[in-house]
Amino acid sequence: MEGLLLHALLKALPELPAQNLGLAFPEEETVAILLKGKEGRVANLVLHYRPPKPGLYLEEGRLLGEAKTPFQRMLEARLKGPLVRADQLKLDRVAIFDFGGEKGFVDTPPHRLVFEATGRNANLLLLNEENRILGVDRVITRAVNRYRELRPGLPYTPPPPYEKLDPRTLTPQDLKSLLGKPFKDVPKAVDGIGPELLKELAARMDLTPETLLEAAHLPRLYEEIRRLLEDPHTRTELAETLKRRWAEEEREALRKPLLEALERKKQTLLARLADYQKALERLEEAQALRRKADLLMANLHRLPKGAKEVALEDFEGRPLSLSLEAGLSPAENAARLYERAKRLEALAERALELIPKTEEAISDLEEEMARVREAPLEALLKQAGKPKAEKPLGLRYTSPSGFTVWVGRNAKENDLLTRMAHSEDLWFHAQGVPGSHVILRTEGRSPSLEDLLFAAQLAAYHSKAREEKQVPVDYTRKKHVWRPRKAAPGQVLYTQAKTLFVEGSLPKGLDEG
């Protein structure tokens, strides 16, 4: 149900205050309130309040049906007295009905009925005079909606606020914000208009969703929006030529998300390629660091301890000034320089290996983009309908004795793999440093020492201790691993662990996955 249609139906109610002649419940998700207006007109206000297609209708005659749910029985008991007010939040799909209550042996105070015709989030709520929820058809908790809770006892919070143009106060000047935008963006800018009324506007103006709005379109658009405000019912059929253009644009739009996804992958690969090129360029920096370290080592006997800067001659006899880190000896400064040079050389070596693979992947993506641009729409439709093959979770290896080994690549995978593991599987993690969760899938069987070392080395390699000579790796049964309450994914505590010391490199015979 769209906002302008709800606005029109509220205007068509019997004149308020309207006498409340009683409630009926034709279905479990429907309430009908029989109203008699000041002018004597009688009509049922029918609220169909559950997803996926909520709606508000006015029907003649008396409808029948007893209360079928506890919430309906609450409505029947408390919704008494005349309907004194019917309003709408802006032109949103939310209607508010105030009932005046009635005097009697037991007085019934005024109550408010809130109808949210918001698609899959549709709901019906009964509030007291203080706007506090007494009853609700569908309870909404924080686990479902972080913005608001809807449950008895809480103050009522409306749906999130928004800013759009109001058709009731709209001027032609206001529509200039739509210049250059596609016609399908009208509902984003103008309140109360949804997909069906957009199609009605399109039929009246002979436009398609992707038509870019120009200055010449705006006067007519303003007139048709004003007409919709007075009569928001959809009556105009799309002309055959417009139907074909509309369908063609909708089908052609399939290419756009495919191309955008491929372009994002391409940009990611181009960024990686640029990083690899920079790593190669820094190879000269690594050579310069090594020369400085060699020079320090060759002059250790001449250098004072604690010096911040030393003046030396390089191996070609040219004067050279070297800055040293305070608090480190000359030998320790040289070791630091060697370590930095080693890291830069490792990055350059890795870059040499990955540059051709990345260039090939970029070329493949460009070919795929060209194919998507030229492919018949029917082929794209078939492709879109095919289920995507699911990628395996984490990295998978096989231990020397044939056990499967899982390795998480990020916090989410660490969390999921650990939860998926059998209680008797073995869980590995590098001690005291961030890294992957590694699962040796033993399911209670006894692995060999080679299997344990294999899994431990994977845990060391896939951690911040990669490439170190001696990495302590803890392992324990998965049943002794748990995620603390409110901890982030991948953060765990564990007990009854043993420790292995291994190198922080891949086990022999494995390539990086």
C-alpha positions in Angstrom: 0.0 0.0 0.0 1.4 3.4 -1.0 1.3 6.6 1.0 -0.9 8.7 -1.3 -3.5 5.9 -1.5 -3.6 5.7 2.3 -4.0 9.5 2.4 -7.0 9.3 0.0 -8.7 6.4 2.0 -8.4 8.4 5.3 -10.1 11.4 3.6 -12.9 9.1 2.5 -13.7 7.9 6.0 -17.2 8.7 7.4 -17.2 12.2 8.9 -15.5 12.4 12.3 -16.2 11.9 15.1 -17.7 8.6 13.9 -19.6 6.3 16.1 -17.9 2.9 16.7 -20.6 0.3 16.1 -18.3 -2.7 17.0 -15.4 -4.8 15.7 -15.4 -7.9 13.6 -12.4 -10.2 12.8 -13.0 -11.9 9.4 -9.5 -13.4 9.5 -6.6 -13.9 11.9 -4.8 -11.0 10.3 -7.8 -8.7 9.7 -9.9 -6.4 11.9 -13.0 -4.5 10.6 -14.3 -1.5 12.6 -17.9 -0.5 11.7 -18.2 3.3 11.7 -21.1 5.6 11.5 -20.3 9.2 10.6 -21.9 12.4 11.7 -23.7 12.5 8.3 -25.1 9.1 8.9 -22.9 7.2 6.4 -21.9 3.7 7.6 -18.8 1.9 6.5 -16.3 -0.7 7.7 -12.7 0.4 8.2 -10.9 -2.8 7.3 -7.3 -3.3 8.3 -5.3 -6.2 6.9 -2.2 -5.9 9.1 0.2 -8.7 8.3 2.9 -9.1 5.6 3.5 -9.4 2.8 0.6 -7.3 1.5 -1.0 -5.2 4.2 -3.9 -2.9 3.3 -6.6 -0.5 4.4 -10.0 -0.6 2.8 -13.5 0.8 3.2 -16.3 -1.7 2.7 -20.1 -1.4 3.0 -22.3 -3.6 5.1 -21.6 -5.4 8.3 -18.7 -7.9 8.4 -18.7 -10.9 10.7 -16.0 -12.8 12.6 -15.0 -13.5 16.2 -11.7 -12.6 17.7 -9.2 -15.4 16.9 -6.0 -14.3 18.7 -5.2 -12.9 22.1 -4.3 -9.6 20.4 -7.7 -9.5 18.7 -9.4 -10.2 22.0 -7.5 -7.2 23.5 -8.7 -5.0 20.6 -12.3 -6.1 21.1 -12.1 -5.4 24.9 -10.3 -2.0 24.8 -11.1 -0.3 21.5 -14.3 1.5 22.6 -16.0 4.8 21.9 -16.1 7.0 18.8 -13.3 7.4 16.3 -12.3 11.0 17.0 -9.1 11.3 14.9 -7.5 9.6 11.9 -4.1 10.8 10.8 -1.0 9.8 8.9 2.7 10.2 9.6 3.7 12.6 6.7 2.6 10.6 3.7 4.2 7.4 5.0 2.4 4.1 5.2 1.5 4.6 8.8 -2.0 5.5 10.0 -3.0 6.5 13.5 -6.6 6.2 14.8 -7.7 7.7 18.1 -10.8 6.3 19.9 -12.4 8.3 22.6 -13.3 5.5 25.1 -16.6 5.2 26.8 -18.3 5.6 30.1 -20.0 2.6 31.7 -20.1 0.3 34.7 -16.4 0.0 34.1 -15.0 3.0 32.2 -12.9 2.3 29.1 -10.2 5.0 28.6 -9.2 6.4 25.2 -6.9 4.3 23.1 -4.8 4.7 20.0 -4.6 2.2 17.1 -1.4 2.4 15.0 -1.5 0.7 11.6 1.9 0.3 9.9 1.3 -0.8 6.3 5.1 -1.1 5.6 5.3 -4.2 3.5 7.2 -7.1 5.1 7.4 -5.0 8.4 3.7 -4.5 8.6 2.2 -4.4 12.1 -0.8 -3.3 14.2 -0.3 -1.8 17.7 -2.7 -0.7 20.5 -1.4 2.2 22.6 -2.7 3.9 25.7 -3.1 7.7 26.3 0.6 8.0 27.2 1.6 6.4 23.8 2.8 3.3 25.6 2.3 -0.1 23.8 -0.4 -2.2 25.4 -0.5 -4.9 22.7 1.1 -5.6 19.3 0.4 -8.2 16.7 4.1 -8.9 15.9 6.6 -8.3 18.7 9.8 -6.8 17.3 12.9 -7.1 19.5 16.4 -5.5 19.2 17.7 -8.7 17.7 15.4 -8.1 14.7 15.4 -4.2 14.5 18.3 -2.2 16.0 16.4 1.1 15.6 13.3 0.3 17.7 11.6 -2.3 19.8 7.9 -3.0 19.6 6.6 -4.9 22.6 4.1 -4.3 25.4 5.2 -1.9 28.1 7.5 0.2 25.9 6.8 3.7 24.6 5.9 3.6 20.9 8.6 4.6 18.5 7.5 5.4 14.9 9.5 4.1 11.9 12.8 6.0 11.1 12.3 9.6 10.0 13.0 10.7 6.5 13.0 13.9 4.3 11.1 14.0 1.0 9.1 16.5 -0.9 5.4 16.7 0.3 3.0 16.6 -2.7 0.5 18.7 -0.7 2.9 21.6 -0.5 5.0 20.9 -3.6 5.9 23.7 -6.0 7.4 23.3 -9.6 10.6 24.8 -8.3 11.0 22.0 -5.8 11.3 19.4 -8.6 14.5 20.9 -10.0 16.4 18.6 -7.6 15.4 15.8 -10.0 17.0 17.3 -13.1 19.4 14.8 -14.7 18.2 11.9 -12.6 16.3 8.9 -13.9 12.6 8.9 -13.8 12.7 5.9 -11.4 14.2 8.2 -8.7 10.9 10.1 -8.3 9.7 8.0 -5.3 13.0 8.7 -3.6 12.4 12.4 -3.8 8.5 12.7 -3.5 6.6 11.3 -0.5 3.7 8.9 -0.9 4.7 7.5 -4.3 5.7 3.8 -4.6 6.2 1.4 -7.5 2.6 1.2 -8.6 2.0 5.0 -8.6 5.4 5.4 -10.4 4.1 3.2 -13.1 0.9 5.3 -13.3 3.0 8.4 -13.7 5.0 6.8 -16.4 1.9 5.8 -18.3 0.6 9.3 -18.1 3.9 10.9 -19.2 5.0 8.2 -21.6 8.4 7.8 -19.8 10.4 4.7 -18.9 12.3 4.2 -15.5 15.7 5.1 -17.0 14.6 8.2 -18.8 16.7 11.1 -17.6 14.5 14.0 -16.4 15.0 17.3 -18.3 13.6 20.8 -17.6 10.9 20.1 -20.2 9.6 17.2 -18.2 9.1 19.0 -14.8 5.9 21.1 -15.5 4.1 17.9 -16.6 5.5 15.9 -13.7 4.3 18.6 -11.3 0.8 18.5 -12.8 0.5 14.7 -12.7 1.8 14.5 -9.1 -0.9 17.0 -8.1 -3.5 14.9 -9.9 -2.3 11.8 -8.1 -2.7 13.6 -4.8 -6.4 14.1 -5.6 -7.0 10.6 -7.1 -4.1 8.2 -6.5 -5.8 5.2 -8.1 -4.0 3.5 -11.0 -6.2 3.5 -14.1 -3.9 4.4 -17.0 -2.7 1.4 -19.0 0.9 1.5 -20.4 0.9 1.9 -24.1 2.2 -1.2 -26.0 5.3 0.7 -27.2 6.0 2.0 -23.7 5.5 -1.5 -22.3 8.2 -2.8 -24.7 10.6 0.0 -23.8 9.9 -0.4 -20.1 10.6 -4.2 -20.3 13.7 -3.7 -22.4 15.1 -1.2 -19.9 14.4 -3.6 -17.0 16.1 -6.4 -18.8 19.0 -4.3 -20.0 19.5 -3.2 -16.4 20.7 -6.7 -15.7 24.0 -5.8 -17.4 24.7 -2.9 -15.0 25.2 -4.9 -11.7 27.2 -7.5 -13.5 29.5 -5.0 -15.0 29.7 -3.0 -11.7 30.8 -6.2 -9.9 33.4 -7.0 -12.5 34.7 -3.4 -12.4 35.1 -3.6 -8.6 37.1 -6.8 -8.9 39.2 -5.1 -11.6 39.9 -2.1 -9.5 40.9 -4.3 -6.6 43.4 -6.2 -8.8 44.8 -2.9 -10.3 45.4 -1.6 -6.7 47.2 -4.9 -5.9 49.3 -4.6 -9.1 50.3 -1.1 -8.1 51.4 -2.3 -4.7 53.5 -5.1 -6.3 55.1 -2.6 -8.7 56.0 -0.4 -5.7 57.5 -3.4 -4.0 59.8 -4.0 -7.0 60.8 -0.3 -7.0 61.8 -0.6 -3.3 64.4 -3.3 -4.2 67.0 -0.6 -4.7 66.2 0.6 -1.2 66.8 -2.9 0.2 70.3 -2.9 -1.6 71.1 0.5 0.0 70.1 -0.8 3.5 72.4 -3.8 3.1 75.3 -1.6 2.0 74.8 0.6 5.1 74.6 -2.5 7.3 77.8 -4.0 5.7 79.6 -0.7 6.3 78.6 -0.6 10.0 79.7 -4.2 10.5 83.1 -3.4 8.8 83.7 -0.5 11.2 82.4 -1.9 14.5 85.7 -1.5 16.2 85.8 2.2 15.4 82.2 3.2 16.3 81.4 4.5 19.8 78.5 2.9 21.7 75.4 5.1 22.0 76.3 7.4 19.1 73.3 8.8 17.2 75.2 9.6 14.1 78.5 8.5 12.7 80.7 9.8 9.8 82.3 7.0 7.7 83.7 6.4 4.3 81.8 3.9 2.0 83.6 1.1 0.3 84.4 3.5 -2.6 86.1 5.9 -0.3 83.3 8.5 -0.4 82.2 10.2 2.9 78.9 9.0 4.3 76.9 10.1 7.4 74.7 7.4 9.0 72.0 8.0 11.6 71.7 5.3 14.3 68.9 4.4 16.6 69.4 5.6 20.1 69.8 2.9 22.7 71.1 0.3 20.2 74.7 -0.7 19.7 76.2 -0.4 16.2 75.9 -4.2 15.7 72.2 -4.0 16.7 71.7 -1.1 14.3 73.2 -3.2 11.5 70.9 -6.1 12.4 67.9 -3.8 12.1 69.1 -2.7 8.7 69.6 -6.3 7.5 66.1 -7.2 8.8 64.5 -4.3 6.9 66.4 -5.2 3.7 65.3 -8.8 4.1 61.6 -7.8 4.4 61.8 -5.6 1.3 63.5 -8.3 -0.7 60.9 -10.8 0.3 58.1 -8.5 -0.8 59.9 -7.9 -4.1 60.3 -11.6 -4.6 56.6 -12.2 -3.9 55.7 -9.3 -6.3 57.7 -10.9 -9.1 55.7 -14.1 -8.6 52.3 -12.4 -8.4 52.6 -9.6 -11.1 52.1 -12.0 -14.1 49.2 -13.8 -12.3 47.5 -10.5 -11.5 47.9 -9.2 -15.0 46.4 -12.4 -16.3 43.5 -12.1 -13.9 42.9 -8.5 -15.1 43.0 -9.6 -18.7 40.4 -12.3 -17.9 38.1 -9.8 -16.2 38.3 -7.4 -19.2 37.4 -10.3 -21.5 34.4 -11.2 -19.2 33.3 -7.5 -19.2 33.4 -7.4 -23.0 31.3 -10.7 -23.1 28.7 -9.3 -20.7 28.4 -6.1 -22.8 27.9 -8.1 -26.0 25.9 -11.1 -24.7 22.3 -11.5 -25.7 19.9 -10.6 -22.8 18.5 -14.1 -22.8 21.9 -15.5 -22.0 22.2 -13.0 -19.1 18.8 -13.9 -17.8 19.7 -17.6 -17.8 23.0 -16.8 -16.1 21.2 -14.7 -13.4 18.8 -17.6 -12.7 21.6 -20.2 -12.1 22.5 -20.8 -8.5 26.0 -19.7 -7.7 28.5 -22.3 -6.7 29.4 -21.8 -3.1 33.0 -21.3 -2.3 34.5 -23.6 0.4 34.8 -22.0 3.8 38.5 -21.3 4.6 41.6 -23.0 3.2 41.6 -26.8 3.0 44.7 -29.1 3.3 45.4 -32.8 3.9 47.8 -33.9 6.6 50.4 -36.6 6.1 48.1 -39.3 7.4 45.1 -38.1 5.4 43.2 -35.9 7.9 41.5 -32.8 6.6 42.8 -29.5 7.9 40.8 -26.3 7.9 42.4 -22.9 8.1 40.3 -19.7 8.7 41.3 -16.6 6.6 39.6 -13.9 8.7 37.7 -13.5 12.0 34.4 -14.6 10.5 35.8 -17.8 9.0 37.7 -18.5 12.3 34.5 -18.2 14.2 32.5 -20.4 11.7 35.1 -23.1 11.3 35.6 -23.4 15.0 31.8 -23.7 15.6 31.5 -26.3 12.7 34.3 -28.5 14.1 33.6 -31.8 15.9 34.0 -31.6 19.6 36.9 -34.1 19.4 38.7 -32.3 16.6 42.0 -30.6 17.5 42.1 -26.8 17.5 45.4 -25.0 16.9 46.5 -21.3 17.2 49.8 -19.5 17.4 50.5 -18.6 21.0 50.1 -14.9 22.0 49.7 -13.4 18.5 46.8 -12.8 16.1 46.4 -15.6 13.6 44.1 -18.2 12.0 42.2 -20.9 13.8 43.3 -24.2 12.4 41.2 -27.4 12.8 42.7 -30.9 12.5 39.6 -33.0 11.7 40.4 -36.1 13.8 36.8 -36.6 15.2 38.4 -38.3 18.2 41.0 -40.4 16.4 44.7 -40.2 17.3 46.8 -38.3 14.8 50.5 -38.9 14.4 53.2 -36.4 15.5 53.6 -35.5 11.8 50.0 -34.6 11.6 50.2 -32.4 14.7 53.4 -30.7 13.4 51.7 -30.2 10.0 48.7 -28.4 11.5 50.8 -26.4 14.0 53.0 -25.2 11.2 50.0 -24.0 9.3 48.8 -22.1 12.4 52.3 -20.5 12.7 52.4 -19.6 9.0 48.9 -18.1 9.0 49.7 -15.8 11.9 51.7 -12.6 12.8 54.6 -14.9 13.6 55.0 -15.9 10.0 58.7 -16.6 8.9 59.9 -16.7 12.5 62.2 -19.7 13.4 60.5 -20.8 16.6 56.8 -20.2 17.0 54.9 -21.7 20.0 51.6 -23.1 18.8 48.9 -24.2 21.3 46.5 -27.0 20.6 43.6 -28.6 22.4 40.3 -30.4 21.7 37.7 -28.2 20.2 35.4 -28.9 23.1 37.8 -26.9 25.3 37.5 -23.8 23.1 34.7 -21.3 23.7 33.8 -17.7 22.6 33.1 -15.5 25.6 29.8 -13.6 25.8 29.9 -10.4 23.8 33.3 -11.2 22.3 33.9 -10.4 18.7 33.9 -13.2 16.1 37.2 -15.2 16.2 38.0 -14.2 19.8 38.1 -17.3 22.0 39.3 -18.7 25.3 40.6 -22.3 25.7 41.9 -24.7 28.3 43.9 -28.0 28.6 46.2 -26.9 25.8 49.6 -28.4 24.9 52.3 -26.5 23.0 54.4 -27.3 19.9 57.3 -25.3 18.6 57.5 -25.0 14.8 58.9 -22.8 12.1 56.6 -20.1 10.8 56.6 -21.3 7.2 54.4 -23.5 5.1 54.9 -27.3 5.5 57.1 -28.7 2.8 55.4 -29.4 -0.5 52.6 -26.9 0.0 51.9 -23.7 -2.0 50.2 -20.7 -0.4 46.4 -21.1 -0.9 
